[in-house]
Amino acid sequence: MKNLWSNADSKKFKDDLALRVYTSRLLGQDSSLVLHGGGNTSVKITETNVVGEQEEILYVKGSGWDLVSIEKAGFSPVRIAHMLKLAKLDKLSDPQMVNELKTQLTNSSAPTPSVETILHAILPFKYVDHTHADTVVTISNTLNGEDRIREIYGNRVVIVPYVMPGFDLSKDVYRLFSEQATSKTEGIVLLNHGIFSFGETAKQSYDRMIDLVSLAEEYLINQNAWDIEKPSVSTNTNSIRNEVAKLRNEISSTIGSPILLNLTNSEQGIDFSNRYDVVDIATRGPITPDHVIRTKRIPMIGRDVDSYAQKYKAYFDKHEPNAKERKTMLDVAPRVVLDQEFGLCAIGKNMSEIEIISDLYEHTMQCILRAEKLGGWQALPASDIFDLEYWDLEQSKLQKGDKEPEFQGEVVLVTGAASGIGKACVESFIARGCAVIGVDLDIAIENTSSNNYLGLVCDITDEESLKDMLEISVRHFGGIDMVVINAGIFPKSKTVANLDTDEWRKVFSVNLDANLSLLREVYPLLKLAPNKGRVVIIGSKNVPAPGPGAASYSTSKAALNQLMRVLAMEWGSDSIRLNALHPNAVFDTGIWTDEVLKSRASHYGLGVNEYKTNNVMKVEITSKDVAELAAEMCGHLFAKTTAAQVPVDGGNDRVI
């Protein structure tokens, strides 16, 4: 393991807390040590309080902060004296402990201190580092893991048998460290959990962590348990989007709310899912308590959701007779699916959750395979997993009842999404918690500021490209619940007498034919939408009130509108609803070039500014106005409306 300490860089950090930030970030850079907020660090500092008294303060990583990017503000300042008193108590429930930690903060705006705060406080060292090092946990999670840990470290570490995080763990560490620690002790190994190092300087504590973890790496190498065979099974290139959407639908139905399902395309995941013994090794449990809390589940093997749910319920009923009363439907849903064809799939409410889950399981697979080479993978006992599932602190999080975003776990496809109304639709749906697929010919579509967004360059008039786009989209998000058909072209004004056939056909190929193909291909996916499929057609004022010089545009939009009406009848039995918006004079869209705007204004004998507000209400219509209504039409307010045509034009006298 590489030591990242730099004497030159460390000199930029002038005080103890700054150095704590520096070495915390060094640990955070290595995902084999800490991953997505895992791990913990602290430093003890003497400070003078407001009444002039000196106090020993523990700055410990606060809830919600990640070591890779932590700042000074991410450390919670807690009075050590009270922590040492708490450590001497015989009993203290974890909710009581958290309350005590909060009451001892010297800064009321600081984040909630870690549940391991007391543990950090009792260790008699200025700096304390805690990681979930893959190699250490791999070795301890074997049949004779404790013996191997002793063989590797001797008296350099104190070994603590597994105890669930919280007050009881702090008590055990306090007792065992007092009994076993010597002048040579550099760390603590928490079996099935992780490793601590400590020192009087930030560098000493960090160096010890790297040295101790390196010893575990060397042990695995010497035992021929380090190298993992390269994957032998290739990623499936066949069309599987309908099967993926079906699996997502079934899992969502089990939960009672829509979720995203991501095929990670992990080569290791494909290979692991096709192992002959995957059912055995993948269901023995997670590698650390942290993984239980974050992924929540043992993996589901294959696609039999009903069987998984039944086994999972039976598992918990066995450990607690009242489990049914305590569980939510979310408890029976997997977070990881291992399927021979799909490979490693991660499930979550959004892509941030999925990223954490997939990364954790990538590390889990590696640990399992190495442990198998070391004599056999052995995780936490089932009873301990149950205790973690129903840990008081985790249950309190579930019971907060925070309102979830309207479209959380749902997916919308927006065409023509690189600019104008389409881009505004992307922003509107993302703001409502939706996963968004943006499609356009413009490569700007690939730019993103949200991991809940997938931008794809696609010519929707090319059916093969269209199918490929849908395949990529479903593998990424698990399905498609909503479609906003916005892509279209608005040619230069021409009378029919001057309109050639090729131009007519080009307009129809984009505005009508491509959308027919898209709707036909997406139909099986909309049928599998957990909250039923929805389509919004971005039409035009020219549908109810056409004007001269726009025959191809007006006619193609009218035909698309008619197609929407037909599909509303054909798909109604599948609970798919289709509605249309007819905007007019939305001038911040791609089709309204300065040339077109001047031409249309001149045609009506108006100046450009007059033309922009040429409606009954004398207001200008923006892309955001249209996008907000498009999103609302996919929401609860329009749940029983289909085939509606709603103008967004400020009132047009010809339409009225």
N, C-alpha and C positions, 0 to 999 in steps of 0.2 A: 504494500500500500504506500502510495507516494505521500511524503510529508510536504505540505504546501506552504509551510511557514517561510516568510521572507523577512529578513532583518530590516531591509530597506523599507518594505511596506509597513512593518509593525511600528516603525518610528513615527509614522503619520498619526498614530493613535496615542494621545497624550495622557490619558488617565485610565484608571482601572476598568471603568465601565466601557470605555472606548475599546480597550484591548479585549474585553469580553465580547463585544460586538465583532471584532476582527476574527477571533478564533472560532466564534460561533459560525460565522459565514464560511470559514475554511471547512468546517465539518459539513455544512450544508451543501457545499459544492460536490460532495461525493455521495451519490444516491445509494451506494452500498452501505453507507453509515446511517443516513437519515433520508427520509423520503416524504415529501408533501406534508411538512409540518411536524413530522415525527422528531423524536429526540428532545433533549432538554439541556440547558446550560445555566450556570449561575455564578455570581461573584459576591463576596461579602465585603462590605465597605463601611467604615466608621464615619458617621455624619453627625453634625450638630443640628438639633431640632430648633423649633421656633422659640423655645424658652431657654435656649442656651445649653441644653444637656446633650451629651454625646450618646449616640445609640449605634448599635451594630445592626446594619440593614442588609438583608439578603435581596439582591437583585436577581430574580429568577424569570426565565422566559414565560411570557404571558400567553394566555389562550388566544388563538387566532393568528399567531405569528409563526413564520417559517424561518428556520435557521439560515436558509440560503439568502434571505434578503432582510433579516432583522435589523432594526435600528435601536438606538438607546430607548426610544419610547416603547419598544416591545418588551422591555423588562419591567416586571412588577416589583416595586420596593416594599418589602415586608419586614416588620420588626422581628429580629431573630429571637430575642428573649422570650417572647410569647410562644414562638414555635417550639422552643426547647421545653417549655412547660407542657405544651400539648403532647409532646413525644412521650412524656412520663405517664400520661393517662392510660388506664387499662382499656377503656373503650371510647370510641368516638365515631359516630356514623359519618359517612362521607358527606352527606348534605350539611351536617353540623360543621365538619372540617372546612368545607368550602366557605361557609359563612364566617368562621373564625379567621380564615385567610383574608377575606375581604375587609374584616374589621381592623386588621393590623396593617393595612396599606398606609403608607405615608403620603400617597398621592391618590386622591379619590378618582381621578380620571384615568388611572392606570388600568391596563387589562386585568382580567381575572387571573390570579396566580395559578400556576400548574398544580395539579393534584399531588405532585411529588415534591411540593415545596418543603414540607417537614423533613422529608428524606434529605434534601439538599442542605437544610439548616443543621441537621445533626452531624453531618460529616465535618470533621475538624480541619478543613482546608479552605483556603481563600477561593480557589476556583474549582468548580465541579462540572464535568462533562458527562453527558449520558446519551448514548446512541443505541440504535437497534441493529448493530452491525450484522449484516447477512451471515458472514462467516462464523461468528461466535454463536449466533442463534442456530445456524445449521448444525453445528457440532453438538450443541446442548439438546437439540431435538432429535437425538438418535437414541437407540435402546439403552446404551450405556454412556449417555452424554455427559453425566456428571463426572464419571471416571476419566473420560477423555479431557474434560476441562481441567481437572486436577493434574493430569499428566502434562498438559501444555504449560500451565502457569505456576504450579507449585504453590509457594507461599506469597506470590506476587499479587494474588487477588483473594478476596473473601468470596466464597460461593454461597449464594442465597437460593434455596429451593423456591419454586414458583409460588407466588402469592399475588392475588389480584391487585392491580394498582390502587393506591389510596392509603388510608390510615394504617391498615393492617400490614401492608408492605413496609411502611416507614418503621413500624414497631419491630418487625423482624430484622430489618437492616440495622436498626439501633442496637438490638440485642446481639446479633451475630458479629457485627463489627466490633463491638466492645469486647467480645470474648476472643475473637480470632485475629484481629488486626495486629500487625507488628510494624517495626520500623521499615520493613521491606515492602509493605503493602502499597501497591500503586493503583489498585482498582477493585471493583466489585463486579462479579458476574451474576446477574439475575437469570437463573435458568429459564428457558423458554421465553425470555423477555428482552434482554439486552445487556449492555456493559457500561460501567461507570469508570471514569478515571478522575484523578484530582491532583492538585499541586498548589504550591504557594505562589506560582506565577502562571499567567495565561499560557505561556510557552510550555512550561513543565506539564501542565494538565493536558494540553493538546498533544505534545510529543508522546506522552504516556498512552493516550488513546490510540495514536497511530502505531506505536510499538506493539501494544497488546493485540490489536486487531491484525497486525502483520504476522504475529506469531500464529494466529488461527489460520491465516491464509497459507503460511508455510506448512502447517500441519496437514491441511487438506491436500496440498501439492505432494507432500511426502507420502501420503496415504493413497495416492493415485485417485483422489476424489475431487480434483479441481476441474479438469477438462471435461466438458460435456460434448457428446457427439453432435455434429452439425445436423440440422433437420434434414430428413430424407423424404418428406412429403411436401409436394408443391401446393401453392395456393390455388384454390378452385377458380377457374376462369369462366365456367359456365354461368348462364343466367340463373341466379338464385333469389332474385329480389322478392318474388311472391312468397317463397318459402320463409325468407327472413321476416317479411311483414307478418306472416301468419304466426310465427313464434312470438314476435313482439306483441301481437294482439292477444295471444293466450296469456302471456305473462302480465300484461296490463289488466286483463280481465280478472286474473287472480288477485292482483293488488287492489283493483277497483279504481285505478286512475292511470292515465297514459304515462309511459316511460320511453326513454330513448334506448336503443340497443345498437351497440357499435361492434362491428366485426373489425378487430384490431389489425388484421392482416399480419399478425406476428408469425414468423416462420417457426419460432420455438413453440408458439401456441398450437399451430397445426400439428407439429410433430408430437407434442405432449398429448394432444387430444386423441391421437391415433395409437397411443401406446396400448399394449395388450392389458396392462395393469392399471390403466388410468382410473377406473372406478374405485380401485382400492387406495392408491396413493393420494389421489386428489381429494378424497372425502375424509381423511384422517384428522383434518383441522388446519388452522392457520399457523403461521410460523411465530407470531407474537400476539400478545393481547391487543396491541395497537391495530393489528390487521383485523382482528375480530370486530373491533369498534368501527373501523372504517369501511370494511367490505360487508359486514353484518352477516354474511352467509358462508356456508360451505358451498362449493360449486355444484351446479346442476350439470349432470352428464347427459348429453343428448337433448332431445326436445320434448320429453314427456313431462309437461308442466304439472299435470294433475297428480302423477305419481310422485313427483318431487314434493309438491305441497303436502300430500298425505304423509309421506315419510317424515317431512320436517315437523309437521304438527304432532305426529306420534312421538317423535324424538323429544319434543318439549313437554308433551303431556306426561311422558315417563318420568321426567325430572321434577315436574311441579304439577300437581293435580289441578291447580287453579290457573294454569297457564293460559287457557282459552279466554279467561276474563281479562287477562293482562295484555294479550297480544292485540296488535292492530293487523289488518290484512297485509300491510307492508311487510310484516315479519315472515310471511311464508314465501316471499319472493326471493329468488337468487339475485346476487349481484354479479356473479360470474357464471357463464355457460361454456362448457367445453363440448364441442361437437366435432365429429370426424370431418364433416364437410365444411362447416363454418369456422372451425378453429376456436381460438380464444375470443369470446364475446364478453363485453362489459356492459352493465346495465346501470342507468342512473337517471335522475330527474333532469340533468343537464350535462353538457360535455365537460364541465369542470369536475363534476363527480366522477364521470366516466374516465377521465384522464388519471385521476388518483387511483381508482379501482384497477384499471388495466396495468398501470405501472407497478402497483403493489403485487399484482398476481404474476407479472413477469419475474419479479424478484422471488416470489413464492415458488414458481416452477423451478427456477435455478437452485434454490435451497433444497427443494425436495429431491431433485435429481442427484445433487451432491451427497445429501444425507443417505440416499439409497446406496450409493457406492461405499458409504462409510459404515454400512451395516444395517441400514433400515431407518426410514423416516418415521418419527414418532412425535406427534403434536400434543397439545394440551388434552387432558381427559375431557370427555363429553360434559361432565358436570361443571368443569371450569368454564367451558364455552357458554353453557347455559347461564352461569352466574354473570358473565360479562354481558351477555345479551340483555339481561334484566338488572344490570347495575343501576343503582339509584340515580347516579349522575347522568347516565344515558337515557333513562326513562324520563327524567325531568326535561331533557332536551326535546323529546318527542311530544311531550305534553304542553309545550309552550303555546301551541296553536297559532303560530304566526301565519298570516294569510299568504297563500302561495300565489304566484303570478298566474294570470288567467289561462295562459297557453303553456304552462310548464309541462314538459314531457311530450309536447306535440311538435309536429314538423309541417312547415309550409314551403311550397315551391313557388317562387316568384320569377316570371320571365320578364325580359327587358329590364333587369334589375340594376344595371350599372349607372343609371341616371334617372332624373325626373321622377315620375310617379312610382316606377319600380323601385328605385333606390329609397324613396320615402316609405314605401311598403316594408322594405327590409328593416328599416329603422323602427317602424311602428310595431312590427311583430316581435322583434328582439326585445323591445321595451316591455312587451307583455309576457316575456319569459319563453318565447317560442324559439325552436331551432329553425333556422332559415337556410334554404337552398336558393342562392341567387344565380340566375342563368342569363347570359348575354353573349353577344359576339365580341364585345369590347373586353380586352384583357384586364381592364380596370376592375372587372367583376371579381377578380381573385384577391383584391385587397380586402383586408378584414381587420376589425378592431375587437372582435368577439369570437371566442372559441365555440360559440353556439351558431356560428355562421359557416357555410361552405359555399364558396364562389366558384362556379364552373363556366368555362368558355364553351359554348355549344351553339351550333347552327341548328335551330329547331326545325328548319325545312329539310334537314337531312335525317331520315328516319333512323339510320344506324347510329348516328351521333346522339340522337334523342334517346334511344334505348340504352346506349352506353352511359349517358348522363344519369338516367334513372337508376341504373345498376349501381353506379358509384354512390349516388345519393342514399339509396336504401342500405347499402353496406355500411355507410357512415352513420346514419341516424336510426335505421331500423324500419322505416316506413315513410309514407307521406299521408298527412291528414287533410291538408288544405292546398289548394292551388289558386294563385292569383295570375290570371292570364292578362298580361300587360303588353308584351312585345308586339310591336306593329310598326308599319311604315306609313308615312303621310307624304305622298309625292307632290311635286309642284302642280299648281292649279292648271288644269287643261279641260277644255270642253270635250264632250264625247266625239265631236267631229274631228278633233285633233289628237285623240287618244289611240295609240297603236296597241295591238293585241298583246305583244310581249310585255309591255308595261302593265297592262291590265292583269295579266297572268302572274307577274312578279308580285304585285300587291296582294292578290288573292293567295299566292303560295305562302306568304308570311302571315297575313291577317286572318286567313281562314283555314287553309289546308294544313298548315303546320299545327294549328291548335286542335284540329280534328284528330291528327295523329297523336298529339300529346294526351288529349282527353281519353282516347281509346286505350293507350298504353298505361295510363295512370289509373284507369277504372278499377282494376283488381286491387290496387293498393288502397284506394279510397274506400272500397268495401270493407277493408280490414282495419280502418281507422278506429281506434278504441272509442272515440267520442263521435263517430260517424263522419263521413267525408263532407267537405265543403269546397265549393268552387265560386270564385268571384271573377266575373268577366269585366275587364275595364273596356267599356264600349265607347260611345261618343254621342254627343248631342246630334250628330248627323244621322243617327239611327231614327229618331222620331222626327227630326227636322233637317233634312238634307239641304245642301246649298249647291249652287252651280259651280262647276269647275272641279268638283271632287267626286266624280262618279265612281272611280275604282275604290277609293277609300270608303265612301259612304255605303256602297253596295256590299263591300266585303265585311264591314262592321255590322251591317244589317243582317247579313247571312250568318255571322258568328252569333249574333243575338238570337236569331231563329234557332240555331243549333242548340243554344243554351236552353231554350224553351222546350225543345224536343227531348233533350237529355233530362230535364227536370221531370218529365213524365216517365221516361224510361228507367231512370235511376231512383225515383222516389221510393220504390219498394225496398231499395237497399239503404234507405234513410240518408241518401246523399242529397244535399241541397245545392242548387245553383242559382245565383243571382247576378244581376248586372248593375254596374254603375255607369252613368252616362255623363262624364265631365265635359265641360266646354270652356274654352279659352284658358287653359292651364299653360301659362307661358314659360314656366321654368322646366319644360320637358325638352327632350332631344329633337322632337319633330318641329318645334317652333324656332327655326333659325330666324335671324334678323330679316333675311330676304322673304321668307314665308310670311312673317308677321306684318311686314310693310305691305306685302301684296294683298293680304286679306283685309287689312285696315283700309287700304286704298279702294278695294272692291266695294266696301260699304260706305265710302266717302268719309272716313273717320281718321283722326290722328291716331298714332300708336297708343298713347295713354288712354284716349277715349275708348279705343277698341278693347283694351284690357278690362275695362269696367263697364262694358256695354251689356248690362243686364238689369233686371228689374230692381235689384237691391243695390246696384252701383258698387259692388265689391269685387275685389280681385280674387280669383280662385288659385290656390297653390297646390303643389304636389302633395304636401302634407295633409291638406284638407281631404283630398281623395283617399290617401293612404289610411288615415284614421277611420274613415267610414268603411273602407275595405276590411280592415281588421275587425271593426264592430260587427260587420255582416257575418263574420266567421264565429262570433261569440254568442253568448246566451240570449241576447236580446232578439236575435233573428233565428232562434232555434227552430221555429215552426213556420219559417218563411222560405218559399222557393219560387223560382221563376219571376221574382220581382225585378222591376227596372226603376232605379232611383236616380234622378238627375242630381248632379253636383255642378250647378252652373249659376248660382245666384239668382235664378229665375230668368228663363229665356221666354220672351213673349210668343215666339213661334211654337215652342214646346208646350207652353201653357195653353 
